[in-house]
Amino acid sequence: MGRITVISGAERRRRWSDEDRARILAAISEPGAVIAEVARREDVCASLVFKWRREMREAVEADASGFAPVVIEPAPASPCSSSNLGSAVIEVELKDARVRIHAGAPTSAIAAALKALRP
């Protein structure tokens, strides 16, 4: 004969606050943390924790579009010549670094400099 389970109480669907999610996601980010163990300790399904982690990563990736703001400032007029192409400079400024690239720089050097700035 089969077995029947009767649920007489309210549905066991829990609502997790953003603070609880952040706390649990921080716990699984610690070195040596096992998601299944953290989920058991917090009484949450491990697959839900994986879902929260995936959603967090997607949100971070959506915010980091890969583009940086560009400011174009007019070059000061050179009194010696009407064309100051030899002194043209591109300045790339990131969080802690600034790179100035002269107009005559080889493309391989420019590519190497910009690759070195990647996080």
Biopython code that builds the backbone (N, CA, C, O; Angstrom):
import numpy as np
from Bio.PDB.StructureBuilder import StructureBuilder

atoms = [
    (1, "MET", "N", (0.837, -1.171, 0.000)),
    (1, "MET", "CA", (0.000, 0.000, 0.000)),
    (1, "MET", "C", (0.890, 1.246, 0.000)),
    (1, "MET", "O", (1.966, 1.233, 0.598)),
    (2, "GLY", "N", (0.451, 2.326, -0.667)),
    (2, "GLY", "CA", (1.209, 3.555, -0.772)),
    (2, "GLY", "C", (1.159, 4.410, 0.480)),
    (2, "GLY", "O", (0.381, 4.153, 1.399)),
    (3, "ARG", "N", (1.976, 5.397, 0.497)),
    (3, "ARG", "CA", (2.067, 6.281, 1.645)),
    (3, "ARG", "C", (1.533, 7.654, 1.269)),
    (3, "ARG", "O", (1.833, 8.148, 0.182)),
    (4, "ILE", "N", (0.763, 8.273, 2.125)),
    (4, "ILE", "CA", (0.178, 9.586, 1.843)),
    (4, "ILE", "C", (0.650, 10.566, 2.917)),
    (4, "ILE", "O", (0.636, 10.259, 4.109)),
    (5, "THR", "N", (1.067, 11.751, 2.466)),
    (5, "THR", "CA", (1.464, 12.803, 3.391)),
    (5, "THR", "C", (0.439, 13.919, 3.295)),
    (5, "THR", "O", (0.161, 14.417, 2.204)),
    (6, "VAL", "N", (-0.115, 14.309, 4.414)),
    (6, "VAL", "CA", (-1.109, 15.371, 4.464)),
    (6, "VAL", "C", (-0.454, 16.610, 5.054)),
    (6, "VAL", "O", (0.065, 16.579, 6.170)),
    (7, "ILE", "N", (-0.481, 17.700, 4.296)),
    (7, "ILE", "CA", (0.079, 18.964, 4.768)),
    (7, "ILE", "C", (-1.083, 19.815, 5.241)),
    (7, "ILE", "O", (-1.929, 20.226, 4.447)),
    (8, "SER", "N", (-1.119, 20.074, 6.525)),
    (8, "SER", "CA", (-2.256, 20.803, 7.076)),
    (8, "SER", "C", (-1.945, 22.268, 7.366)),
    (8, "SER", "O", (-2.860, 23.052, 7.621)),
    (9, "GLY", "N", (-0.680, 22.645, 7.331)),
    (9, "GLY", "CA", (-0.307, 24.024, 7.655)),
    (9, "GLY", "C", (-0.161, 24.875, 6.403)),
    (9, "GLY", "O", (-0.535, 24.479, 5.299)),
    (10, "ALA", "N", (0.385, 26.034, 6.617)),
    (10, "ALA", "CA", (0.611, 26.969, 5.512)),
    (10, "ALA", "C", (1.723, 26.442, 4.608)),
    (10, "ALA", "O", (2.535, 25.616, 5.028)),
    (11, "GLU", "N", (1.753, 26.915, 3.389)),
    (11, "GLU", "CA", (2.781, 26.506, 2.442)),
    (11, "GLU", "C", (4.151, 26.930, 2.953)),
    (11, "GLU", "O", (4.276, 27.986, 3.573)),
    (12, "ARG", "N", (5.167, 26.134, 2.708)),
    (12, "ARG", "CA", (6.508, 26.404, 3.232)),
    (12, "ARG", "C", (7.336, 27.233, 2.245)),
    (12, "ARG", "O", (8.530, 26.982, 2.080)),
    (13, "ARG", "N", (6.740, 28.173, 1.618)),
    (13, "ARG", "CA", (7.487, 29.052, 0.723)),
    (13, "ARG", "C", (8.002, 30.223, 1.533)),
    (13, "ARG", "O", (7.228, 30.964, 2.140)),
    (14, "ARG", "N", (9.321, 30.383, 1.538)),
    (14, "ARG", "CA", (9.917, 31.463, 2.313)),
    (14, "ARG", "C", (10.320, 32.604, 1.408)),
    (14, "ARG", "O", (10.652, 32.404, 0.240)),
    (15, "ARG", "N", (10.289, 33.759, 1.941)),
    (15, "ARG", "CA", (10.754, 34.947, 1.226)),
    (15, "ARG", "C", (12.069, 35.365, 1.849)),
    (15, "ARG", "O", (12.142, 35.616, 3.052)),
    (16, "TRP", "N", (13.102, 35.441, 1.038)),
    (16, "TRP", "CA", (14.423, 35.802, 1.531)),
    (16, "TRP", "C", (14.678, 37.280, 1.255)),
    (16, "TRP", "O", (14.508, 37.748, 0.129)),
    (17, "SER", "N", (15.082, 37.998, 2.277)),
    (17, "SER", "CA", (15.377, 39.422, 2.106)),
    (17, "SER", "C", (16.711, 39.572, 1.374)),
    (17, "SER", "O", (17.501, 38.631, 1.299)),
    (18, "ASP", "N", (16.945, 40.751, 0.843)),
    (18, "ASP", "CA", (18.215, 41.018, 0.159)),
    (18, "ASP", "C", (19.391, 40.870, 1.122)),
    (18, "ASP", "O", (20.467, 40.424, 0.725)),
    (19, "GLU", "N", (19.189, 41.243, 2.381)),
    (19, "GLU", "CA", (20.251, 41.126, 3.383)),
    (19, "GLU", "C", (20.594, 39.657, 3.629)),
    (19, "GLU", "O", (21.767, 39.298, 3.735)),
    (20, "ASP", "N", (19.553, 38.801, 3.720)),
    (20, "ASP", "CA", (19.789, 37.374, 3.924)),
    (20, "ASP", "C", (20.523, 36.772, 2.721)),
    (20, "ASP", "O", (21.454, 35.983, 2.883)),
    (21, "ARG", "N", (20.100, 37.145, 1.536)),
    (21, "ARG", "CA", (20.764, 36.630, 0.334)),
    (21, "ARG", "C", (22.227, 37.061, 0.313)),
    (21, "ARG", "O", (23.115, 36.257, 0.029)),
    (22, "ALA", "N", (22.472, 38.333, 0.613)),
    (22, "ALA", "CA", (23.855, 38.838, 0.610)),
    (22, "ALA", "C", (24.699, 38.110, 1.652)),
    (22, "ALA", "O", (25.858, 37.783, 1.395)),
    (23, "ARG", "N", (24.128, 37.860, 2.813)),
    (23, "ARG", "CA", (24.864, 37.163, 3.873)),
    (23, "ARG", "C", (25.206, 35.738, 3.446)),
    (23, "ARG", "O", (26.326, 35.276, 3.667)),
    (24, "ILE", "N", (24.251, 35.039, 2.835)),
    (24, "ILE", "CA", (24.481, 33.664, 2.390)),
    (24, "ILE", "C", (25.487, 33.631, 1.242)),
    (24, "ILE", "O", (26.361, 32.765, 1.205)),
    (25, "LEU", "N", (25.367, 34.568, 0.309)),
    (25, "LEU", "CA", (26.319, 34.616, -0.800)),
    (25, "LEU", "C", (27.717, 34.957, -0.313)),
    (25, "LEU", "O", (28.700, 34.470, -0.872)),
    (26, "ALA", "N", (27.825, 35.792, 0.725)),
    (26, "ALA", "CA", (29.134, 36.089, 1.302)),
    (26, "ALA", "C", (29.715, 34.847, 1.961)),
    (26, "ALA", "O", (30.921, 34.610, 1.897)),
    (27, "ALA", "N", (28.858, 34.054, 2.594)),
    (27, "ALA", "CA", (29.329, 32.834, 3.266)),
    (27, "ALA", "C", (29.866, 31.818, 2.264)),
    (27, "ALA", "O", (30.840, 31.127, 2.559)),
    (28, "ILE", "N", (29.250, 31.712, 1.081)),
    (28, "ILE", "CA", (29.750, 30.735, 0.104)),
    (28, "ILE", "C", (30.984, 31.258, -0.618)),
    (28, "ILE", "O", (31.680, 30.487, -1.278)),
    (29, "SER", "N", (31.267, 32.542, -0.506)),
    (29, "SER", "CA", (32.442, 33.123, -1.157)),
    (29, "SER", "C", (33.703, 32.963, -0.320)),
    (29, "SER", "O", (34.805, 33.211, -0.811)),
    (30, "GLU", "N", (33.560, 32.558, 0.922)),
    (30, "GLU", "CA", (34.732, 32.389, 1.788)),
    (30, "GLU", "C", (35.562, 31.208, 1.298)),
    (30, "GLU", "O", (35.019, 30.243, 0.761)),
    (31, "PRO", "N", (36.882, 31.287, 1.485)),
    (31, "PRO", "CA", (37.742, 30.178, 1.047)),
    (31, "PRO", "C", (37.360, 28.876, 1.751)),
    (31, "PRO", "O", (37.170, 28.846, 2.967)),
    (32, "GLY", "N", (37.253, 27.821, 0.978)),
    (32, "GLY", "CA", (36.934, 26.506, 1.520)),
    (32, "GLY", "C", (35.460, 26.257, 1.788)),
    (32, "GLY", "O", (35.095, 25.182, 2.265)),
    (33, "ALA", "N", (34.615, 27.220, 1.494)),
    (33, "ALA", "CA", (33.178, 27.057, 1.749)),
    (33, "ALA", "C", (32.575, 26.079, 0.747)),
    (33, "ALA", "O", (32.936, 26.075, -0.430)),
    (34, "VAL", "N", (31.656, 25.256, 1.230)),
    (34, "VAL", "CA", (30.933, 24.309, 0.381)),
    (34, "VAL", "C", (29.475, 24.764, 0.347)),
    (34, "VAL", "O", (28.827, 24.898, 1.385)),
    (35, "ILE", "N", (28.976, 24.998, -0.858)),
    (35, "ILE", "CA", (27.633, 25.563, -1.009)),
    (35, "ILE", "C", (26.583, 24.686, -0.343)),
    (35, "ILE", "O", (25.680, 25.200, 0.318)),
    (36, "ALA", "N", (26.685, 23.387, -0.505)),
    (36, "ALA", "CA", (25.685, 22.484, 0.089)),
    (36, "ALA", "C", (25.663, 22.602, 1.611)),
    (36, "ALA", "O", (24.597, 22.582, 2.226)),
    (37, "GLU", "N", (26.847, 22.726, 2.214)),
    (37, "GLU", "CA", (26.912, 22.850, 3.676)),
    (37, "GLU", "C", (26.329, 24.178, 4.148)),
    (37, "GLU", "O", (25.591, 24.224, 5.132)),
    (38, "VAL", "N", (26.662, 25.247, 3.448)),
    (38, "VAL", "CA", (26.120, 26.565, 3.815)),
    (38, "VAL", "C", (24.607, 26.557, 3.653)),
    (38, "VAL", "O", (23.886, 27.077, 4.505)),
    (39, "ALA", "N", (24.126, 25.972, 2.570)),
    (39, "ALA", "CA", (22.682, 25.919, 2.326)),
    (39, "ALA", "C", (21.972, 25.131, 3.426)),
    (39, "ALA", "O", (20.921, 25.548, 3.913)),
    (40, "ARG", "N", (22.545, 23.993, 3.816)),
    (40, "ARG", "CA", (21.947, 23.203, 4.901)),
    (40, "ARG", "C", (21.914, 23.989, 6.208)),
    (40, "ARG", "O", (20.910, 23.992, 6.919)),
    (41, "ARG", "N", (23.013, 24.647, 6.509)),
    (41, "ARG", "CA", (23.101, 25.430, 7.749)),
    (41, "ARG", "C", (22.077, 26.561, 7.766)),
    (41, "ARG", "O", (21.520, 26.882, 8.816)),
    (42, "GLU", "N", (21.829, 27.161, 6.606)),
    (42, "GLU", "CA", (20.901, 28.292, 6.516)),
    (42, "GLU", "C", (19.469, 27.850, 6.217)),
    (42, "GLU", "O", (18.568, 28.684, 6.130)),
    (43, "ASP", "N", (19.261, 26.560, 6.063)),
    (43, "ASP", "CA", (17.949, 25.987, 5.771)),
    (43, "ASP", "C", (17.369, 26.546, 4.467)),
    (43, "ASP", "O", (16.227, 27.001, 4.409)),
    (44, "VAL", "N", (18.196, 26.492, 3.436)),
    (44, "VAL", "CA", (17.779, 26.926, 2.105)),
    (44, "VAL", "C", (18.237, 25.867, 1.115)),
    (44, "VAL", "O", (19.259, 25.216, 1.333)),
    (45, "CYS", "N", (17.506, 25.691, 0.048)),
    (45, "CYS", "CA", (17.836, 24.708, -0.969)),
    (45, "CYS", "C", (19.119, 25.148, -1.697)),
    (45, "CYS", "O", (19.256, 26.312, -2.073)),
    (46, "ALA", "N", (20.042, 24.217, -1.887)),
    (46, "ALA", "CA", (21.315, 24.545, -2.532)),
    (46, "ALA", "C", (21.106, 25.089, -3.941)),
    (46, "ALA", "O", (21.834, 25.980, -4.378)),
    (47, "SER", "N", (20.112, 24.554, -4.656)),
    (47, "SER", "CA", (19.880, 25.047, -6.019)),
    (47, "SER", "C", (19.449, 26.511, -6.018)),
    (47, "SER", "O", (19.726, 27.241, -6.970)),
    (48, "LEU", "N", (18.775, 26.939, -4.960)),
    (48, "LEU", "CA", (18.383, 28.344, -4.854)),
    (48, "LEU", "C", (19.609, 29.231, -4.643)),
    (48, "LEU", "O", (19.689, 30.338, -5.176)),
    (49, "VAL", "N", (20.561, 28.728, -3.858)),
    (49, "VAL", "CA", (21.800, 29.486, -3.644)),
    (49, "VAL", "C", (22.565, 29.610, -4.960)),
    (49, "VAL", "O", (23.092, 30.677, -5.274)),
    (50, "PHE", "N", (22.628, 28.519, -5.731)),
    (50, "PHE", "CA", (23.269, 28.587, -7.047)),
    (50, "PHE", "C", (22.563, 29.603, -7.939)),
    (50, "PHE", "O", (23.221, 30.339, -8.675)),
    (51, "LYS", "N", (21.248, 29.651, -7.883)),
    (51, "LYS", "CA", (20.474, 30.607, -8.682)),
    (51, "LYS", "C", (20.792, 32.041, -8.265)),
    (51, "LYS", "O", (20.996, 32.909, -9.114)),
    (52, "TRP", "N", (20.834, 32.287, -6.949)),
    (52, "TRP", "CA", (21.170, 33.632, -6.464)),
    (52, "TRP", "C", (22.561, 34.046, -6.927)),
    (52, "TRP", "O", (22.781, 35.189, -7.328)),
    (53, "ARG", "N", (23.500, 33.099, -6.867)),
    (53, "ARG", "CA", (24.876, 33.415, -7.284)),
    (53, "ARG", "C", (24.916, 33.739, -8.768)),
    (53, "ARG", "O", (25.592, 34.685, -9.173)),
    (54, "ARG", "N", (24.201, 32.967, -9.590)),
    (54, "ARG", "CA", (24.153, 33.220, -11.034)),
    (54, "ARG", "C", (23.524, 34.587, -11.322)),
    (54, "ARG", "O", (24.029, 35.342, -12.153)),
    (55, "GLU", "N", (22.426, 34.900, -10.636)),
    (55, "GLU", "CA", (21.767, 36.198, -10.843)),
    (55, "GLU", "C", (22.673, 37.347, -10.443)),
    (55, "GLU", "O", (22.691, 38.386, -11.102)),
    (56, "MET", "N", (23.434, 37.163, -9.355)),
    (56, "MET", "CA", (24.352, 38.211, -8.920)),
    (56, "MET", "C", (25.437, 38.434, -9.965)),
    (56, "MET", "O", (25.768, 39.576, -10.281)),
    (57, "ARG", "N", (25.995, 37.349, -10.504)),
    (57, "ARG", "CA", (27.040, 37.475, -11.527)),
    (57, "ARG", "C", (26.501, 38.151, -12.784)),
    (57, "ARG", "O", (27.177, 38.991, -13.379)),
    (58, "GLU", "N", (25.284, 37.786, -13.189)),
    (58, "GLU", "CA", (24.685, 38.397, -14.380)),
    (58, "GLU", "C", (24.442, 39.887, -14.157)),
    (58, "GLU", "O", (24.621, 40.686, -15.076)),
    (59, "ALA", "N", (24.040, 40.264, -12.955)),
    (59, "ALA", "CA", (23.812, 41.676, -12.657)),
    (59, "ALA", "C", (25.121, 42.454, -12.695)),
    (59, "ALA", "O", (25.163, 43.582, -13.185)),
    (60, "VAL", "N", (26.187, 41.855, -12.178)),
    (60, "VAL", "CA", (27.489, 42.516, -12.198)),
    (60, "VAL", "C", (27.983, 42.658, -13.627)),
    (60, "VAL", "O", (28.509, 43.705, -14.004)),
    (61, "GLU", "N", (27.815, 41.605, -14.428)),
    (61, "GLU", "CA", (28.240, 41.666, -15.824)),
    (61, "GLU", "C", (27.436, 42.687, -16.620)),
    (61, "GLU", "O", (27.972, 43.337, -17.518)),
    (62, "ALA", "N", (26.167, 42.830, -16.299)),
    (62, "ALA", "CA", (25.335, 43.813, -17.002)),
    (62, "ALA", "C", (25.774, 45.234, -16.668)),
    (62, "ALA", "O", (25.699, 46.127, -17.512)),
    (63, "ASP", "N", (26.229, 45.440, -15.440)),
    (63, "ASP", "CA", (26.703, 46.773, -15.043)),
    (63, "ASP", "C", (28.038, 47.106, -15.684)),
    (63, "ASP", "O", (28.306, 48.269, -15.983)),
    (64, "ALA", "N", (28.880, 46.101, -15.898)),
    (64, "ALA", "CA", (30.201, 46.308, -16.482)),
    (64, "ALA", "C", (30.104, 46.081, -17.986)),
    (64, "ALA", "O", (30.416, 44.995, -18.477)),
    (65, "SER", "N", (29.679, 47.090, -18.704)),
    (65, "SER", "CA", (29.453, 46.945, -20.135)),
    (65, "SER", "C", (30.746, 46.895, -20.939)),
    (65, "SER", "O", (30.721, 46.531, -22.115)),
    (66, "GLY", "N", (31.869, 47.250, -20.335)),
    (66, "GLY", "CA", (33.131, 47.224, -21.053)),
    (66, "GLY", "C", (33.468, 48.542, -21.709)),
    (66, "GLY", "O", (34.526, 48.667, -22.326)),
    (67, "PHE", "N", (32.606, 49.519, -21.595)),
    (67, "PHE", "CA", (32.871, 50.813, -22.188)),
    (67, "PHE", "C", (33.291, 51.801, -21.108)),
    (67, "PHE", "O", (32.869, 51.695, -19.956)),
    (68, "ALA", "N", (34.104, 52.736, -21.483)),
    (68, "ALA", "CA", (34.550, 53.767, -20.556)),
    (68, "ALA", "C", (34.144, 55.124, -21.121)),
    (68, "ALA", "O", (34.090, 55.292, -22.339)),
    (69, "PRO", "N", (33.861, 56.083, -20.262)),
    (69, "PRO", "CA", (33.518, 57.407, -20.781)),
    (69, "PRO", "C", (34.722, 58.052, -21.473)),
    (69, "PRO", "O", (35.863, 57.889, -21.042)),
    (70, "VAL", "N", (34.452, 58.765, -22.518)),
    (70, "VAL", "CA", (35.513, 59.434, -23.272)),
    (70, "VAL", "C", (35.263, 60.931, -23.214)),
    (70, "VAL", "O", (34.150, 61.400, -23.450)),
    (71, "VAL", "N", (36.312, 61.667, -22.896)),
    (71, "VAL", "CA", (36.239, 63.124, -22.866)),
    (71, "VAL", "C", (37.178, 63.641, -23.946)),
    (71, "VAL", "O", (38.369, 63.330, -23.947)),
    (72, "ILE", "N", (36.640, 64.423, -24.856)),
    (72, "ILE", "CA", (37.457, 64.984, -25.929)),
    (72, "ILE", "C", (37.642, 66.466, -25.642)),
    (72, "ILE", "O", (36.690, 67.245, -25.588)),
    (73, "GLU", "N", (38.900, 66.817, -25.460)),
    (73, "GLU", "CA", (39.222, 68.218, -25.199)),
    (73, "GLU", "C", (39.968, 68.771, -26.404)),
    (73, "GLU", "O", (40.809, 68.084, -26.983)),
    (74, "PRO", "N", (39.670, 69.988, -26.780)),
    (74, "PRO", "CA", (40.395, 70.565, -27.921)),
    (74, "PRO", "C", (41.868, 70.776, -27.564)),
    (74, "PRO", "O", (42.207, 71.214, -26.464)),
    (75, "ALA", "N", (42.726, 70.451, -28.526)),
    (75, "ALA", "CA", (44.161, 70.629, -28.311)),
    (75, "ALA", "C", (44.487, 72.111, -28.379)),
    (75, "ALA", "O", (43.900, 72.841, -29.178)),
    (76, "PRO", "N", (45.415, 72.561, -27.551)),
    (76, "PRO", "CA", (45.797, 73.971, -27.613)),
    (76, "PRO", "C", (46.469, 74.264, -28.957)),
    (76, "PRO", "O", (47.238, 73.450, -29.467)),
    (77, "ALA", "N", (46.173, 75.418, -29.512)),
    (77, "ALA", "CA", (46.743, 75.802, -30.799)),
    (77, "ALA", "C", (48.235, 76.046, -30.643)),
    (77, "ALA", "O", (48.676, 76.707, -29.704)),
    (78, "SER", "N", (48.989, 75.512, -31.562)),
    (78, "SER", "CA", (50.436, 75.685, -31.530)),
    (78, "SER", "C", (50.784, 76.960, -32.286)),
    (78, "SER", "O", (50.352, 77.138, -33.425)),
    (79, "PRO", "N", (51.546, 77.835, -31.679)),
    (79, "PRO", "CA", (51.889, 79.082, -32.368)),
    (79, "PRO", "C", (52.859, 78.863, -33.520)),
    (79, "PRO", "O", (52.953, 79.713, -34.406)),
    (80, "CYS", "N", (53.586, 77.742, -33.534)),
    (80, "CYS", "CA", (54.605, 77.506, -34.556)),
    (80, "CYS", "C", (54.029, 76.952, -35.846)),
    (80, "CYS", "O", (54.518, 77.268, -36.931)),
    (81, "SER", "N", (52.993, 76.127, -35.740)),
    (81, "SER", "CA", (52.464, 75.527, -36.966)),
    (81, "SER", "C", (50.957, 75.358, -36.857)),
    (81, "SER", "O", (50.403, 75.298, -35.760)),
    (82, "SER", "N", (50.313, 75.285, -37.994)),
    (82, "SER", "CA", (48.873, 75.092, -37.984)),
    (82, "SER", "C", (48.511, 73.626, -37.773)),
    (82, "SER", "O", (47.383, 73.316, -37.390)),
    (83, "SER", "N", (49.445, 72.736, -38.015)),
    (83, "SER", "CA", (49.186, 71.310, -37.824)),
    (83, "SER", "C", (50.123, 70.783, -36.752)),
    (83, "SER", "O", (51.339, 70.754, -36.940)),
    (84, "ASN", "N", (49.559, 70.369, -35.635)),
    (84, "ASN", "CA", (50.395, 69.827, -34.555)),
    (84, "ASN", "C", (50.142, 68.332, -34.410)),
    (84, "ASN", "O", (49.987, 67.829, -33.297)),
    (85, "LEU", "N", (50.098, 67.612, -35.555)),
    (85, "LEU", "CA", (49.845, 66.178, -35.545)),
    (85, "LEU", "C", (50.943, 65.425, -34.803)),
    (85, "LEU", "O", (50.679, 64.395, -34.183)),
    (86, "GLY", "N", (52.168, 65.929, -34.861)),
    (86, "GLY", "CA", (53.277, 65.272, -34.187)),
    (86, "GLY", "C", (53.127, 65.288, -32.673)),
    (86, "GLY", "O", (53.729, 64.456, -31.994)),
    (87, "SER", "N", (52.347, 66.205, -32.128)),
    (87, "SER", "CA", (52.192, 66.287, -30.679)),
    (87, "SER", "C", (50.843, 65.743, -30.218)),
    (87, "SER", "O", (50.488, 65.899, -29.049)),
    (88, "ALA", "N", (50.082, 65.105, -31.116)),
    (88, "ALA", "CA", (48.781, 64.561, -30.745)),
    (88, "ALA", "C", (48.968, 63.416, -29.751)),
    (88, "ALA", "O", (49.827, 62.552, -29.926)),
    (89, "VAL", "N", (48.139, 63.434, -28.700)),
    (89, "VAL", "CA", (48.271, 62.448, -27.634)),
    (89, "VAL", "C", (46.888, 61.931, -27.268)),
    (89, "VAL", "O", (45.930, 62.697, -27.163)),
    (90, "ILE", "N", (46.801, 60.624, -27.077)),
    (90, "ILE", "CA", (45.599, 60.007, -26.525)),
    (90, "ILE", "C", (45.934, 59.654, -25.090)),
    (90, "ILE", "O", (46.945, 59.006, -24.818)),
    (91, "GLU", "N", (45.088, 60.080, -24.181)),
    (91, "GLU", "CA", (45.326, 59.791, -22.770)),
    (91, "GLU", "C", (44.222, 58.873, -22.264)),
    (91, "GLU", "O", (43.041, 59.214, -22.338)),
    (92, "VAL", "N", (44.606, 57.707, -21.749)),
    (92, "VAL", "CA", (43.672, 56.725, -21.215)),
    (92, "VAL", "C", (43.861, 56.700, -19.706)),
    (92, "VAL", "O", (44.956, 56.442, -19.207)),
    (93, "GLU", "N", (42.779, 56.971, -18.989)),
    (93, "GLU", "CA", (42.860, 57.013, -17.533)),
    (93, "GLU", "C", (41.887, 55.996, -16.952)),
    (93, "GLU", "O", (40.681, 56.064, -17.191)),
    (94, "LEU", "N", (42.425, 55.058, -16.188)),
    (94, "LEU", "CA", (41.623, 54.078, -15.486)),
    (94, "LEU", "C", (41.719, 54.369, -13.999)),
    (94, "LEU", "O", (42.250, 55.408, -13.606)),
    (95, "LYS", "N", (41.217, 53.473, -13.172)),
    (95, "LYS", "CA", (41.161, 53.715, -11.735)),
    (95, "LYS", "C", (42.477, 54.220, -11.164)),
    (95, "LYS", "O", (42.528, 55.307, -10.588)),
    (96, "ASP", "N", (43.537, 53.442, -11.318)),
    (96, "ASP", "CA", (44.809, 53.795, -10.701)),
    (96, "ASP", "C", (45.924, 54.031, -11.704)),
    (96, "ASP", "O", (47.091, 54.110, -11.319)),
    (97, "ALA", "N", (45.595, 54.143, -12.966)),
    (97, "ALA", "CA", (46.641, 54.265, -13.973)),
    (97, "ALA", "C", (46.242, 55.266, -15.047)),
    (97, "ALA", "O", (45.063, 55.478, -15.327)),
    (98, "ARG", "N", (47.260, 55.868, -15.632)),
    (98, "ARG", "CA", (47.050, 56.795, -16.744)),
    (98, "ARG", "C", (48.109, 56.493, -17.799)),
    (98, "ARG", "O", (49.297, 56.408, -17.488)),
    (99, "VAL", "N", (47.678, 56.332, -19.038)),
    (99, "VAL", "CA", (48.585, 56.041, -20.147)),
    (99, "VAL", "C", (48.421, 57.130, -21.182)),
    (99, "VAL", "O", (47.304, 57.472, -21.571)),
    (100, "ARG", "N", (49.534, 57.668, -21.622)),
    (100, "ARG", "CA", (49.525, 58.673, -22.691)),
    (100, "ARG", "C", (50.153, 58.037, -23.919)),
    (100, "ARG", "O", (51.285, 57.556, -23.874)),
    (101, "ILE", "N", (49.410, 58.039, -25.010)),
    (101, "ILE", "CA", (49.855, 57.411, -26.240)),
    (101, "ILE", "C", (50.040, 58.497, -27.290)),
    (101, "ILE", "O", (49.108, 59.242, -27.596)),
    (102, "HIS", "N", (51.236, 58.582, -27.835)),
    (102, "HIS", "CA", (51.525, 59.590, -28.856)),
    (102, "HIS", "C", (51.048, 59.101, -30.216)),
    (102, "HIS", "O", (50.960, 57.897, -30.456)),
    (103, "ALA", "N", (50.744, 60.035, -31.095)),
    (103, "ALA", "CA", (50.163, 59.709, -32.398)),
    (103, "ALA", "C", (51.057, 58.792, -33.219)),
    (103, "ALA", "O", (50.549, 57.997, -34.009)),
    (104, "GLY", "N", (52.349, 58.876, -33.058)),
    (104, "GLY", "CA", (53.263, 58.073, -33.863)),
    (104, "GLY", "C", (53.577, 56.713, -33.259)),
    (104, "GLY", "O", (54.404, 55.985, -33.810)),
    (105, "ALA", "N", (52.958, 56.348, -32.162)),
    (105, "ALA", "CA", (53.266, 55.075, -31.496)),
    (105, "ALA", "C", (52.798, 53.907, -32.350)),
    (105, "ALA", "O", (51.728, 53.968, -32.956)),
    (106, "PRO", "N", (53.592, 52.844, -32.401)),
    (106, "PRO", "CA", (53.170, 51.666, -33.174)),
    (106, "PRO", "C", (51.961, 50.990, -32.520)),
    (106, "PRO", "O", (51.819, 50.989, -31.297)),
    (107, "THR", "N", (51.102, 50.421, -33.351)),
    (107, "THR", "CA", (49.879, 49.806, -32.835)),
    (107, "THR", "C", (50.168, 48.649, -31.886)),
    (107, "THR", "O", (49.396, 48.412, -30.956)),
    (108, "SER", "N", (51.259, 47.929, -32.099)),
    (108, "SER", "CA", (51.594, 46.817, -31.204)),
    (108, "SER", "C", (51.918, 47.329, -29.803)),
    (108, "SER", "O", (51.561, 46.689, -28.813)),
    (109, "ALA", "N", (52.585, 48.468, -29.712)),
    (109, "ALA", "CA", (52.895, 49.047, -28.397)),
    (109, "ALA", "C", (51.630, 49.552, -27.719)),
    (109, "ALA", "O", (51.481, 49.421, -26.504)),
    (110, "ILE", "N", (50.715, 50.131, -28.501)),
    (110, "ILE", "CA", (49.451, 50.609, -27.930)),
    (110, "ILE", "C", (48.642, 49.433, -27.403)),
    (110, "ILE", "O", (48.105, 49.493, -26.297)),
    (111, "ALA", "N", (48.552, 48.361, -28.190)),
    (111, "ALA", "CA", (47.797, 47.181, -27.767)),
    (111, "ALA", "C", (48.397, 46.567, -26.509)),
    (111, "ALA", "O", (47.664, 46.171, -25.603)),
    (112, "ALA", "N", (49.725, 46.487, -26.445)),
    (112, "ALA", "CA", (50.382, 45.911, -25.264)),
    (112, "ALA", "C", (50.129, 46.761, -24.033)),
    (112, "ALA", "O", (49.912, 46.221, -22.948)),
    (113, "ALA", "N", (50.152, 48.072, -24.177)),
    (113, "ALA", "CA", (49.935, 48.969, -23.037)),
    (113, "ALA", "C", (48.497, 48.841, -22.519)),
    (113, "ALA", "O", (48.268, 48.796, -21.310)),
    (114, "LEU", "N", (47.547, 48.784, -23.431)),
    (114, "LEU", "CA", (46.150, 48.672, -23.009)),
    (114, "LEU", "C", (45.838, 47.295, -22.422)),
    (114, "LEU", "O", (45.033, 47.195, -21.495)),
    (115, "LYS", "N", (46.454, 46.239, -22.939)),
    (115, "LYS", "CA", (46.255, 44.915, -22.368)),
    (115, "LYS", "C", (46.822, 44.832, -20.961)),
    (115, "LYS", "O", (46.277, 44.135, -20.105)),
    (116, "ALA", "N", (47.913, 45.539, -20.725)),
    (116, "ALA", "CA", (48.522, 45.526, -19.395)),
    (116, "ALA", "C", (47.632, 46.218, -18.366)),
    (116, "ALA", "O", (47.763, 45.959, -17.169)),
    (117, "LEU", "N", (46.749, 47.075, -18.799)),
    (117, "LEU", "CA", (45.859, 47.805, -17.884)),
    (117, "LEU", "C", (44.625, 47.017, -17.530)),
    (117, "LEU", "O", (43.910, 47.386, -16.599)),
    (118, "ARG", "N", (44.348, 45.935, -18.249)),
    (118, "ARG", "CA", (43.137, 45.135, -17.954)),
    (118, "ARG", "C", (43.195, 44.571, -16.558)),
    (118, "ARG", "O", (44.258, 44.174, -16.080)),
    (119, "PRO", "N", (42.034, 44.534, -15.895)),
    (119, "PRO", "CA", (42.000, 43.944, -14.540)),
    (119, "PRO", "C", (42.107, 42.445, -14.570)),
    (119, "PRO", "O", (42.094, 41.804, -13.519)),
]
sb = StructureBuilder()
sb.init_structure("model")
sb.init_model(0)
sb.init_chain("A")
sb.init_seg("    ")
for serial, (resi, resn, name, xyz) in enumerate(atoms, 1):
    if name == "N":
        sb.init_residue(resn, " ", resi, " ")
    sb.init_atom(name, np.array(xyz, "f"), 0.0, 1.0, " ", f" {name:<3s}", serial, name[0])
structure = sb.get_structure()
